Amino acid sequence: MLLPRSGSSRIYFRFFFENDTLIGSFNPEVKENVAHFSFTNHFADKNLPVPRILAKDKSNQYFILEDAGNETLMDLLLNEGLTERVKGYYYQVMNDLIKFQTEAIKGLNLDVAFPASRFDSRSIMWDLNYFKYYFIKTNNIIVDEKLLENDFEAFSQKLLKADSSFFMYRDFQARNIMVKDGDLTYIDFQGGRQGPLQYDVISLLYQAKANLPDDFREALLTSYLNKLENVLPGQKETFNVEYPLFIYFRLLQVIGAYGFRGLYQRKAHFLQSIPLAIENLKKVMRQHPLKGLKELNNVFNQITNLKDFNFTSLTKNKLNITLSSFSYKKLGIPVDITENGGGFVFDCRALPNPGRIAELRDYTGLQEPVINYLKNQKEMDKFLENVFSLVDQSVDNYLERQFDHLMISFGCTGGKHRSTYSAESLNRHLFQKYGDKLNIRLKHIQLAKENLL
């Protein structure tokens, strides 16, 4: 059975036997696989709870592993909430993390680490530039690149002051912790390297989708530091010196990743996490102001004021309609961040185009000259008549079955004229016919992007 894919190129299968199951994996990135194989065997020898590798082929692309189950700590948190059982797992995770950081590094073959063997200035700049190119630039944030690069270098030097003689798991978060029969198993450590303690602690505590309460986050950190002090006396004090800087660094890394996976690859799960990560950034800016890095603070201020990521949760006991206009040419079909799938995408490009008429080109579908033009087009009347009929059929059915969400999008070439007019027309029709049975969220994506609303 093929298992759902996450953000990487790895493919996983589950094999079923009479009394057991195993996991098969394929990954074309051989160097990453070699790191995974070496690290897994080393961790298993240290009695750390990782899925053992039972077999591999000579190409180092295909592997058979122990099955750690279907449920992650994140699944448990989202399904159960922060129950005492879930809290207990989190405390256990913090204890296990110290073992990975302090014990696993002993004798670890860092020569096979991929893509980097150590936390250094180069690996820091990789992450900072990832953030720059996949989030700053994709959101048209105004920045002086020379000043930003200066801040990146200064920020990097501050981070490098931390003791980096430990194992840095790199992606230590609740989605990479499996829960099966009450036991925890840790996966996705193949990107690990030698590095500081703070990074992995923050990866878990500030995971956007987990959205841990501040008081529980502090309790976990206190538990971790007390345990660390027992293992490595004196580390507790030095840990706290650079801790706030690493919160910023990890947030920049994940925001860059969410930009790539969500905005570029258009994966709903990562889009859902962007507003949560931005909320984390707002909190950190209040609690730990970043001093001396003016251009980086300028970027942060713009990010925390972005309107594109003000996603609102679904209204209970109503059918929520996400209604939008968009440009096929520029941003493409909107992603359904609820991950419900389905809905309608109506192509308006066969309709008369006001954008080809000189005196209408600079107006939008929200303004009277374009509205009057399209109102007088028979093709538009016929198009909307068909749209209303199709949408009404689904809305009636969804209301009867008590579904909670329907997504409807209108696209045209530029996203300014025909699509916006159509979306506004449907919005009026639905409000007049269904009233407060619906919660309609209307967004003109291209107009908002160009500040034309």
Secondary structure, 3 states (H helix, E strand, C coil): CECCCCCCCCEEEEEECCCCEEEEEECCCHHHHHHHHHHHHHHHHCCCCCCCEEEECCCCCEEEEECCCCCEHHHHHHHHCCCHHHHHHHHHHHHHHHHHHHCCCCCCCHHHCCCCCECCHHHHHHHHHHHHHHHHCCCCCCCCHHHHHHHHHHHHHHHCCCCCCEEECCCCCHHHEEEECCEEEECCCCCCEEECCHHHHHHHHCCCCCCCCHHHHHHHHHHHHHHHHHHCCCHHHHHHHHHHHHHHHHHHHHHHHHHHHHHHCCCHHHHHHHHHHHHHHHHHHHHCCCCCCHHHHHHHHHHCCCCCCCCCCCCCCCEEEEEEEEECCCCCCCCCCCCCCCCEEEECCCCCCHHHCCCCCCCCCCCHHHHHHHHCCHHHHHHHHHHHHHHHHHHHHHHHHCCCEEEEEEEECCCCCHHHHHHHHHHHHHHHHHHHHEEEEEEEHHHHHCCCC
